[in-house]
Amino acid sequence: MTTLQPSAATGPRPAGPPARRARRSWTGWGFIGPFVLVFALVFLAPLGYSIYLSLFRTQLIGGTTFVGLDNYQQALQDSQFWGGVGRVGLFLLIQVPIMLGLALLIALALDSGRLYGKDFFRISVFLPYAVPAVVASLMWGFIYGTRFGLVGDINDAFGVKLPDPLSSDLILASIGNIVTWEFVGYNMLIFYAALRVVPHSLYEAAEIDGAGQWRVISAIKLPAIRGALVIATIFSIIGSFQLFNEPAILQKLAPNAITTDYTPNYYTYSLSFSGQQHNYSATVAIVMGVITMIVAYVVQLRGMRKGA
Amino acid sequence: MTGLSTTTAASRPAAPPKSPAPRLRAPRRHTPGRPKRSVLLTVLTVVVLLYSLVPLLWLLISATKTQQGLAGSFGLWFDGDFALWDNITQTFTYQDGVFGRWLLNTLLYVVVGAGGATFLAVLGGYALAKFPFPGKRAVFAVVIGAVAVPTTALAVPTFLMFSKIGLTDTPWAVIIPSLISPFGLYLMWVFAVEAIPTELMEAARIDGAGEVRTFFQVALPLLAPGTVTVLLFTTVATWNNYFLPLIMLKDPDWYPLTVGLDAWNKQAYAAGGEVVFNLVITGSLITIVPLIAAFLLLQKYWQSGLAAGSVKE
């Protein structure tokens, strides 16, 4: 996923006489049309509708009224919302570097050719990706449990008292562990696929120049897969900001640690489906979407500029 | 998200994009100067291996235990009586066999949703890769930009829209939003650029084949590895989907496995609800087995498809 040919996007191909190209020019729409149609229905229409919703407010008395940007003003001062943003922000700063760092280390180890049982290893680490977030959360939730989970077993077996992973101090780290477990293999595979296509001759040249392994990694491999690194980072940022499944499922196991405004998405969900505040819920979702896009965009700009 | 189209070819000459086919079967490295295997590195990676597999092992072992056995025995070893078959039977018969219904629902959502998403992505990727058409750049920009929009941000308005037209609480509410996979479109586009030589399409046209026929008989077979990859990833996304069905469906008869399992789990915390952790665990195991089997069996295809997505020199 490192590069794309710019010509594919810009269009005109050198081949073929112009008259013929013009005649065919709408043919492409026949193929992309279905996608665009459904895309408009499930992406653009809801997006437009949620912007529309965010400008209104529904009250018991007075019904639905146009309130302009009032909802946005409310969201910007909403401490429940910002509490959630703070949590996913913290999550992002700690979990994403750990997960991507681990994924990169494994990918480099695989690519180095110095491992025994490389193929088995690669597929095994990837397998958790196939496990639904619901199952992963239930499973880890049970494992975390001090009653019949592994944590409880270890406590009994060694007569120790491990800190409870479901307590409010540790719950964010526990969620981070679940997400890391789910996605480390997936990211590893993205990095590994990018590493495999680095021309081998470059390593040989570096070796002849007397470069060590670390030098090869920092001077050749990492720059070569920068595109994959940036994309994985952006996807992870989006994923972190959207955090919902894991806390929502663990909520029953840790009702005191996980509140219904634990993450911005959870808050949106609670507002809409427990509180019936659809207008405000849409507003919160939009604000969160804008924050996500800004952060993703900044990361992309920085990531692509570095030494490029 | 123009990052997707920015090159990192610092070390490579910007090759003209006209060399289509040969790159696909990734140029395997030659092996003469193969580095020595390292025991230390292997040991370190085994730690990661254990991290990945031990929870799955726990799930497998726990699925063989009764409700009492779960609480009374060590998590990573078997309990006295082996209750796996009994648990599986109970899972499929509990609450009049609703689990089987959830399994069929999930299959329906996957076949129609993921299958449809893959089909749309293949068509669209082919169009982006092989046809110049008006508005192409706009289509690409909007779709890639949409990747950054949190899908959950769209869920609430989609729910409200669907409930206005009476689609909520029907399978369509889950299937229609599953039909779009921007990542799938992107992957198919990158794949199609290289997999289908334009000359071949020209040849088919000269032979009098229409566009539809050219697509099905010339392009589609060449796109197979990419298609399998996209199909697997959209299958995972649909099979594992939780948020969307959670908000769209009220009637347990339409639940997919994920929402159903969560409901069984929550039962234990509701007043007067029956505790069925052994069924939640066995049901979880049954839920993940088909996907893991698919990934293992189709390894060759999706790994080459994924690699091709990143083969760009």
Interface residues (C-beta under 8 A of the other chain):
Chain A: M1 T2 T3 L4 Q5 P6 S7 A8 A9 T10 G11 P12 R13 P14 A15 G16 R21 R24 S25 W26 T27 G28 W29 G30 F31 I32 P34 F35 V36 V38 F39 L41 V42 F43 L44 A45 P46 L47 Y49 S50 L53 L102 I106 A109 S112 G113 R114 L115 Y116 G117 F121 I123 S124 V125 F126 L127 P128 Y129 A130 V131 P132 A133 V134 V135 A136 L138 M139 W140 F142 I143 R147 F148 G149 L150 D153 A157 W181 V184 G185 L189 I190 A193 A194 R196 V197 V198 P199 H200 L202 E204 E207 I220 P223 A224 I225 R226 G227 A228 V230 I231 I234 I238 F241 Q242 F244 N245 I249 K252 N265 T268 Y269 S272 F273 H278 S281 A282 A285 I286 M288 G289 T292 M293 A296 Y297 Q300 G303 M304 G307 A308
Chain B: M1 T2 G3 L4 S5 T6 T7 T8 A9 A10 S11 R12 P17 K18 A26 P27 R29 H30 G33 R34 P35 K36 R37 S38 V39 L41 T42 L44 T45 V48 L49 Y51 S52 L53 P55 L56 W58 L59 S62 L70 A71 G72 F74 G75 L76 L120 A121 L123 G124 Y126 A127 L128 A129 K130 F131 P132 F133 P134 G135 K136 R137 V139 F140 V142 V143 A146 V147 A148 V149 P150 T151 T152 A153 L154 V156 P157 T158 F159 L160 M161 I176 P177 L179 I180 L185 W189 V190 V193 T198 E202 E211 F215 V236 W239 N240 Y242 F243 I247 L257 T258 V259 L261 D262 N265 K266 A268 Y269 F277 V280 I281 S284 T287 I288 L291 I292 A294 F295 L296 Q299 L306 A307 G309 S310 V311 K312 E313
